Amino acid sequence: MRTLLTSILCVIFVLLTVAYGANNLIYITQSGGSTALTMNIDQVGASNTVGTSSARVSLTGTAMTVDIDQIGDSNVIAATVAQGNSTSFTLKSTGDSNTQTLSLGASGDVASTDFDFEATGDSNVLTFSQGDSATATAGNQDFVVTGTSNNIDAKCNVVGCVNNWTVDGDSNDIDTTQANNSDHSITATITGNTNNIDIDQTNSGGSVSGIVDIVSTTTGGTIDIDQCTSGC
């Protein structure tokens, strides 16, 4: 009886360990400091979470370096960088049904920030915004997505917003808005079928034109580009 009970307890312990390993959770609030923040996060397993829509990772500082790697399915990242001049943010996701939501400059300056996003898998969703509630300059975003049914919604309200995309797969849905100020550019290479691309680019500065440079290899694709001197 004692041997049987011990075996049962061992099985229960193993099951609990597996369940915990398949649902990794991280919540972080970082504010300022005299030394620039360097943060590296690696998560391996299913249903990984770095923040949620109601309890996001919150970062505030200058010259931060943030690197997050997630490997597995149903990964979630929800992060807010309230203030982060000269910040480098790198996010790499490998797996299916991944959802990432990032807001840079929600209440402070995010001048000279660099954001690199790489996703490999299917049904990836990225919602990204920079400078919505603050003045900022020189925002650079690079998106590399490989897989099918990918959805990117990127909004940039800074002077000199630069987007570079490389997307390889079918049924990709990409919506990009570059608003409010001048000197914007988008360079994209899109490969795959039934892709839907929508671009709204506003250059209210007047003297500097927006640039859209797209190379698309696709069948059954839709590309809609609006360039305006006021809100598109």
Residue frames relative to the residue before (quaternion, step in Angstrom):
aa qw qx qy qz dx dy dz
M 1.0000 0.0000 0.0000 0.0000 0.00 0.00 0.00
R 0.6593 0.5025 -0.3160 0.4615 3.59 0.93 -0.91
T 0.6432 0.5182 -0.3235 0.4617 3.61 1.01 -0.80
L 0.6439 0.5164 -0.3128 0.4700 3.60 1.00 -0.85
L 0.6580 0.5069 -0.3126 0.4609 3.60 0.93 -0.89
T 0.6412 0.5241 -0.3218 0.4589 3.57 0.99 -0.83
S 0.6453 0.5222 -0.3156 0.4597 3.59 1.00 -0.84
I 0.6485 0.5184 -0.3167 0.4587 3.58 0.96 -0.88
L 0.6578 0.5077 -0.3096 0.4623 3.59 0.93 -0.90
C 0.6292 0.5336 -0.3293 0.4592 3.58 1.04 -0.77
V 0.6481 0.5137 -0.3109 0.4684 3.60 0.96 -0.87
I 0.6488 0.5114 -0.3186 0.4647 3.59 0.95 -0.90
F 0.6428 0.5313 -0.3178 0.4511 3.58 0.97 -0.88
V 0.6515 0.5119 -0.3127 0.4645 3.59 0.97 -0.88
L 0.6602 0.5110 -0.3117 0.4537 3.58 0.91 -0.90
L 0.6525 0.5055 -0.3129 0.4699 3.58 0.96 -0.83
T 0.6389 0.5293 -0.3215 0.4564 3.57 1.01 -0.79
V 0.6546 0.5033 -0.3094 0.4717 3.60 0.95 -0.86
A 0.6547 0.5164 -0.3205 0.4495 3.59 0.90 -0.86
Y 0.6554 0.5088 -0.3114 0.4632 3.56 0.98 -0.84
G 0.6759 0.5068 -0.2894 0.4500 3.57 0.96 -0.88
A 0.6869 0.4720 -0.2803 0.4762 3.58 1.19 -0.47
N 0.7555 0.2947 -0.1897 0.5535 3.61 1.20 0.12
N 0.0340 0.8381 -0.5388 0.0783 3.55 0.51 1.26
L 0.0832 -0.8108 0.5793 -0.0029 3.59 -0.85 1.00
I 0.0264 0.7816 -0.6223 0.0339 3.59 -0.95 0.94
Y 0.0036 0.7659 -0.6426 0.0197 3.57 -0.97 0.98
I 0.0140 0.8184 -0.5706 0.0665 3.59 -0.73 1.05
T 0.0364 -0.7419 0.6676 0.0504 3.55 -1.16 0.75
Q 0.0088 -0.8059 0.5889 -0.0605 3.58 -0.53 1.22
S 0.0174 0.8102 -0.5843 0.0434 3.58 -0.83 0.97
G 0.8940 -0.0857 0.0385 0.4380 3.52 -0.88 1.12
G 0.2305 0.7605 -0.5933 0.1285 3.51 -1.18 -0.70
S 0.5344 -0.6515 0.4360 0.3160 3.57 -1.12 0.64
T 0.7291 0.3386 -0.2060 0.5579 3.58 1.26 -0.42
A 0.5398 -0.6426 0.4343 0.3273 3.58 -0.92 0.90
L 0.4711 -0.6871 0.4878 0.2607 3.56 -1.04 0.88
T 0.0350 -0.7350 0.6759 0.0408 3.55 -1.14 0.80
M 0.0455 0.8189 -0.5654 0.0877 3.57 -0.53 1.19
N 0.0352 -0.7808 0.6236 -0.0119 3.56 -0.88 1.04
I 0.0188 -0.7926 0.6086 -0.0307 3.57 -0.79 1.07
D 0.0254 -0.7732 0.6336 -0.0102 3.58 -0.88 1.04
Q 0.0072 0.7847 -0.6191 0.0298 3.59 -0.82 1.03
V 0.0438 -0.7845 0.6186 -0.0066 3.57 -0.92 0.99
G 0.6121 0.5161 -0.4055 0.4412 3.58 -0.74 1.06
A 0.6058 -0.5666 0.4173 0.3711 3.58 -1.29 0.08
S 0.8461 0.1949 -0.1454 0.4743 3.55 -1.32 0.50
N 0.2083 0.7772 -0.5551 0.2110 3.55 0.90 0.99
T 0.0768 -0.8052 0.5878 0.0163 3.56 -1.03 0.80
V 0.0160 -0.7295 0.6836 0.0188 3.53 -1.04 0.94
G 0.8085 -0.0702 -0.0107 0.5842 3.56 0.03 1.33
T 0.1828 -0.7444 0.6271 0.1388 3.55 -1.36 0.25
S 0.7010 -0.4609 0.3247 0.4367 3.57 -1.27 0.15
S 0.7336 0.3884 -0.2306 0.5077 3.60 1.10 -0.59
A 0.7747 0.1746 -0.1083 0.5981 3.62 1.23 -0.32
R 0.0191 -0.8557 0.5167 -0.0204 3.54 0.50 1.23
V 0.5330 -0.5172 0.5434 0.3914 3.47 -1.40 0.23
S 0.1010 -0.8105 0.5768 0.0145 3.59 -0.80 1.03
L 0.0252 -0.8116 0.5819 -0.0454 3.57 -0.67 1.16
T 0.0363 0.7803 -0.6226 0.0466 3.56 -0.98 0.91
G 0.4484 0.6756 -0.4942 0.3135 3.58 -0.73 1.00
T 0.4342 -0.6699 0.5339 0.2787 3.56 -1.34 -0.08
A 0.8457 0.1136 -0.1128 0.5091 3.54 -1.12 0.81
M 0.2455 0.7732 -0.5399 0.2245 3.58 0.92 0.92
T 0.1482 -0.7410 0.6448 0.1149 3.54 -1.29 0.51
V 0.0119 0.8156 -0.5727 0.0819 3.56 -0.45 1.26
D 0.0072 0.7956 -0.6029 0.0594 3.57 -0.78 1.08
I 0.0126 0.8043 -0.5910 0.0610 3.59 -0.61 1.19
D 0.0413 -0.7788 0.6259 -0.0045 3.58 -0.85 1.07
Q 0.0211 -0.7791 0.6264 -0.0083 3.56 -0.90 1.00
I 0.0489 -0.7823 0.6210 -0.0016 3.57 -0.89 1.01
G 0.6044 0.5151 -0.4066 0.4517 3.57 -0.57 1.18
D 0.5629 -0.6078 0.4482 0.3360 3.56 -1.32 -0.04
S 0.8289 0.2238 -0.1772 0.4811 3.55 -1.34 0.45
N 0.2428 0.7729 -0.5394 0.2294 3.57 0.93 0.95
V 0.1192 -0.7860 0.6045 0.0500 3.57 -1.13 0.71
I 0.0376 0.7570 -0.6522 0.0139 3.55 -1.03 0.87
A 0.0635 0.7649 -0.6386 0.0557 3.57 -0.93 0.95
A 0.1329 0.8186 -0.5374 0.1530 3.58 -0.32 1.24
T 0.1495 -0.7594 0.6283 0.0784 3.53 -1.23 0.67
V 0.1070 -0.7473 0.6523 0.0680 3.55 -0.94 0.95
A 0.2625 -0.8115 0.5036 0.1379 3.57 -0.15 1.30
Q 0.7795 -0.0458 0.0574 0.6221 3.56 1.02 -0.82
G 0.2270 0.8077 -0.5104 0.1885 3.58 -0.66 1.01
N 0.0295 -0.8191 0.5726 -0.0188 3.58 0.55 1.13
S 0.8534 0.1055 -0.0931 0.5019 3.56 -1.15 0.74
T 0.3757 0.7409 -0.4658 0.3050 3.56 1.03 0.86
S 0.2013 -0.7490 0.6201 0.1180 3.55 -1.14 0.75
F 0.0275 -0.8043 0.5915 -0.0494 3.57 -0.66 1.18
T 0.0068 -0.8060 0.5900 -0.0470 3.59 -0.60 1.18
L 0.0104 -0.7934 0.6074 -0.0388 3.55 -0.83 1.06
K 0.0008 -0.7899 0.6123 -0.0331 3.57 -0.81 1.07
S 0.0314 -0.8085 0.5860 -0.0434 3.55 -0.74 1.13
T 0.0392 -0.7902 0.6116 -0.0104 3.57 -0.85 1.03
G 0.6044 0.5242 -0.4004 0.4467 3.58 -0.55 1.16
D 0.5432 -0.6243 0.4636 0.3167 3.56 -1.33 -0.11
S 0.8371 0.2172 -0.1619 0.4753 3.55 -1.36 0.43
N 0.3115 0.7535 -0.5097 0.2747 3.55 0.93 0.98
T 0.1154 -0.7970 0.5920 0.0312 3.58 -1.02 0.85
Q 0.0092 0.8033 -0.5936 0.0475 3.56 -0.70 1.12
T 0.0159 -0.7816 0.6233 -0.0188 3.58 -0.91 0.98
L 0.0727 0.8087 -0.5758 0.0957 3.57 -0.59 1.15
S 0.0742 -0.7786 0.6231 0.0063 3.52 -0.98 0.98
L 0.0768 -0.8021 0.5922 0.0035 3.57 -0.60 1.18
G 0.8307 0.1787 -0.1449 0.5069 3.57 -0.83 1.00
A 0.1893 0.8157 -0.5254 0.1510 3.57 1.01 0.77
S 0.8264 0.0609 -0.0130 0.5596 3.61 1.03 -0.71
G 0.7635 0.2905 -0.1823 0.5472 3.59 1.23 0.16
D 0.6824 -0.4978 0.3517 0.4035 3.54 -1.31 -0.04
V 0.0546 -0.7866 0.6148 0.0187 3.57 -1.07 0.78
A 0.1199 0.8299 -0.5314 0.1209 3.55 0.93 0.95
S 0.8616 0.1185 -0.1003 0.4832 3.53 -1.20 0.73
T 0.3460 0.7263 -0.5180 0.2905 3.58 0.86 0.98
D 0.1854 -0.7682 0.6069 0.0842 3.53 -1.20 0.67
F 0.0390 -0.8059 0.5904 -0.0201 3.57 -0.75 1.10
D 0.0531 -0.7911 0.6093 -0.0092 3.58 -0.77 1.10
F 0.0299 -0.8013 0.5963 -0.0373 3.57 -0.74 1.13
E 0.0284 0.7868 -0.6149 0.0453 3.56 -0.89 1.00
A 0.0219 0.7989 -0.5987 0.0534 3.57 -0.74 1.08
T 0.0584 -0.7693 0.6362 0.0101 3.55 -0.99 0.95
G 0.5918 0.5329 -0.4069 0.4473 3.57 -0.50 1.21
D 0.5439 -0.6223 0.4619 0.3219 3.55 -1.31 -0.13
S 0.8368 0.2060 -0.1620 0.4807 3.55 -1.32 0.51
N 0.2725 0.7541 -0.5392 0.2575 3.56 0.91 0.98
V 0.0984 -0.7916 0.6022 0.0331 3.59 -0.98 0.87
L 0.0010 -0.7839 0.6204 -0.0264 3.58 -0.77 1.09
T 0.0344 -0.7587 0.6505 0.0083 3.57 -0.88 1.04
F 0.0427 0.8303 -0.5442 0.1123 3.55 -0.40 1.26
S 0.0535 0.7806 -0.6221 0.0284 3.57 -1.01 0.84
Q 0.0533 -0.7891 0.6117 0.0182 3.55 -1.14 0.71
G 0.8633 0.1496 -0.1203 0.4667 3.53 -0.97 0.97
D 0.2635 0.8090 -0.5000 0.1614 3.61 1.13 0.44
S 0.8210 0.2053 -0.0839 0.5261 3.60 0.91 -0.86
A 0.7435 0.3373 -0.2105 0.5377 3.59 1.18 0.30
T 0.5049 -0.6278 0.4997 0.3181 3.53 -1.23 0.52
A 0.1098 0.7908 -0.5938 0.0995 3.56 -0.90 0.89
T 0.2203 -0.7618 0.5933 0.1384 3.54 -1.28 0.34
A 0.8583 0.2098 -0.1248 0.4513 3.51 -1.36 0.40
G 0.2269 0.7438 -0.5885 0.2211 3.54 0.34 1.28
N 0.0601 -0.8068 0.5877 -0.0064 3.57 -0.78 1.04
Q 0.0038 0.8089 -0.5863 0.0444 3.59 -0.69 1.12
D 0.0898 -0.7784 0.6208 0.0247 3.56 -0.90 1.03
F 0.0699 -0.7958 0.6015 0.0008 3.58 -0.77 1.10
V 0.0103 0.7689 -0.6388 0.0263 3.59 -0.85 1.03
V 0.0553 0.8130 -0.5700 0.1052 3.57 -0.43 1.24
T 0.0240 -0.7846 0.6191 -0.0225 3.56 -0.90 1.04
G 0.5851 0.5493 -0.4170 0.4266 3.58 -0.60 1.15
T 0.5233 -0.6316 0.4743 0.3199 3.57 -1.31 -0.17
S 0.8346 0.2099 -0.1708 0.4798 3.53 -1.36 0.47
N 0.2888 0.7572 -0.5249 0.2601 3.55 0.94 0.95
N 0.1320 -0.7933 0.5929 0.0427 3.57 -1.06 0.80
I 0.0106 0.7904 -0.6110 0.0430 3.58 -0.66 1.14
D 0.0150 -0.7668 0.6412 -0.0248 3.56 -0.86 1.06
A 0.0650 0.8285 -0.5450 0.1109 3.58 -0.14 1.31
K 0.0355 -0.7935 0.6069 -0.0275 3.56 -0.87 1.05
C 0.0103 -0.8118 0.5817 -0.0502 3.55 -0.78 1.06
N 0.0474 -0.8101 0.5840 -0.0204 3.58 -0.64 1.17
V 0.4803 0.6464 -0.4592 0.3748 3.58 0.72 1.01
V 0.5507 -0.5657 0.4828 0.3790 3.54 -1.30 0.28
G 0.8342 0.1557 -0.1203 0.5151 3.56 -0.85 0.93
C 0.2300 0.7762 -0.5486 0.2090 3.57 0.84 0.99
V 0.0786 -0.8046 0.5886 -0.0069 3.57 -0.73 1.12
N 0.0662 -0.7849 0.6160 0.0044 3.59 -0.75 1.14
N 0.0113 -0.7607 0.6490 0.0096 3.54 -1.05 0.86
W 0.0449 -0.8133 0.5800 -0.0115 3.61 -0.64 1.13
T 0.0130 0.7198 -0.6921 -0.0517 3.49 -1.33 0.55
V 0.0485 0.8125 -0.5721 0.1016 3.56 -0.38 1.26
D 0.0131 -0.7973 0.6015 -0.0486 3.57 -0.79 1.10
G 0.5885 0.5434 -0.4167 0.4298 3.58 -0.44 1.23
D 0.5304 -0.6395 0.4663 0.3039 3.54 -1.32 0.09
S 0.8396 0.2199 -0.1624 0.4694 3.54 -1.39 0.42
N 0.2873 0.7514 -0.5338 0.2604 3.55 0.93 0.93
D 0.1419 -0.7733 0.6153 0.0574 3.58 -1.04 0.86
I 0.0309 0.8189 -0.5666 0.0866 3.58 -0.40 1.27
D 0.0058 -0.7820 0.6219 -0.0397 3.56 -0.73 1.14
T 0.0332 0.8119 -0.5788 0.0689 3.57 -0.68 1.11
T 0.0633 -0.7713 0.6331 0.0180 3.53 -1.03 0.93
Q 0.0254 -0.7475 0.6637 0.0067 3.56 -0.91 1.00
A 0.0143 0.8682 -0.4857 0.1007 3.55 -0.23 1.30
N 0.8101 0.4069 -0.2594 0.3329 3.46 -1.59 0.03
N 0.8406 0.0687 -0.0123 0.5371 3.62 0.72 -0.88
S 0.6174 -0.6136 0.3864 0.3050 3.53 -1.35 0.22
D 0.7423 0.4479 -0.3061 0.3933 3.49 -1.46 -0.16
H 0.3406 0.7307 -0.5104 0.2992 3.57 0.89 1.01
S 0.0207 0.7939 -0.6074 -0.0191 3.57 -1.21 0.46
I 0.1017 -0.7571 0.6434 0.0503 3.53 -1.25 0.67
T 0.0036 -0.7695 0.6382 -0.0219 3.56 -0.86 1.03
A 0.0530 0.8371 -0.5348 0.1026 3.57 -0.57 1.14
T 0.1018 -0.7334 0.6671 0.0828 3.51 -1.25 0.67
I 0.0298 -0.8177 0.5717 -0.0611 3.56 -0.46 1.28
T 0.0102 0.7934 -0.6070 0.0452 3.58 -0.74 1.09
G 0.5776 0.5647 -0.4299 0.4033 3.59 -0.76 1.03
N 0.5111 -0.6629 0.4700 0.2801 3.55 -1.31 0.14
T 0.8471 0.1676 -0.1500 0.4815 3.54 -1.34 0.53
N 0.2703 0.7569 -0.5399 0.2500 3.56 0.89 0.98
N 0.1707 -0.7718 0.6073 0.0792 3.58 -1.10 0.78
I 0.0131 0.8226 -0.5634 0.0759 3.59 -0.42 1.25
D 0.0121 -0.7859 0.6174 -0.0311 3.59 -0.81 1.07
I 0.0157 -0.8009 0.5973 -0.0380 3.57 -0.80 1.08
D 0.0329 -0.7490 0.6617 0.0105 3.56 -0.96 1.01
Q 0.0246 0.8156 -0.5727 0.0787 3.56 -0.56 1.19
T 0.0773 -0.8066 0.5860 -0.0108 3.56 -0.58 1.24
N 0.0474 -0.7812 0.6224 0.0090 3.57 -0.92 0.97
S 0.1045 -0.8490 0.5171 0.0294 3.56 0.22 1.29
G 0.5202 0.6420 -0.4211 0.3740 3.60 1.25 -0.18
G 0.3974 -0.7731 0.4248 0.2528 3.56 1.23 -0.39
S 0.7698 0.3777 -0.2156 0.4672 3.60 0.70 -1.02
V 0.7318 0.3596 -0.2191 0.5358 3.60 1.19 -0.41
S 0.3153 -0.7756 0.5203 0.1686 3.57 -0.73 1.04
G 0.4734 -0.6376 0.5259 0.3048 3.53 -1.24 0.55
I 0.2347 -0.7675 0.5843 0.1202 3.55 -1.18 0.61
V 0.0145 0.7553 -0.6550 0.0187 3.55 -0.99 0.95
D 0.0343 0.7938 -0.6015 0.0835 3.57 -0.63 1.17
I 0.0777 0.8203 -0.5538 0.1199 3.58 -0.25 1.32
V 0.0920 -0.7332 0.6714 0.0564 3.53 -1.06 0.90
S 0.0266 0.8287 -0.5529 0.0831 3.57 -0.39 1.25
T 0.0872 -0.7582 0.6455 0.0291 3.56 -0.90 1.03
T 0.2917 0.7812 -0.4759 0.2795 3.55 -0.07 1.28
T 0.2203 -0.7165 0.6404 0.1673 3.52 -1.36 0.38
G 0.8325 0.1407 -0.1209 0.5221 3.56 -0.84 0.97
G 0.4253 0.7190 -0.4550 0.3085 3.59 1.14 0.55
T 0.2165 -0.7475 0.6129 0.1367 3.56 -1.33 0.40
I 0.0163 -0.7864 0.6172 -0.0212 3.58 -0.82 1.06
D 0.0174 -0.7946 0.6051 -0.0456 3.59 -0.72 1.12
I 0.0009 -0.8145 0.5773 -0.0571 3.59 -0.52 1.23
D 0.0259 -0.7756 0.6306 -0.0097 3.61 -0.87 1.03
Q 0.0338 -0.7737 0.6325 -0.0089 3.56 -0.82 1.08
C 0.0106 0.8287 -0.5527 0.0880 3.56 -0.69 1.13
T 0.4235 -0.6629 0.5396 0.3001 3.56 -1.30 0.25
S 0.7316 0.1763 -0.1841 0.6323 3.56 1.33 0.00
G 0.8027 -0.3354 0.1677 0.4638 3.58 -1.26 0.09
C 0.3707 -0.7382 0.5214 0.2140 3.60 -0.71 1.05
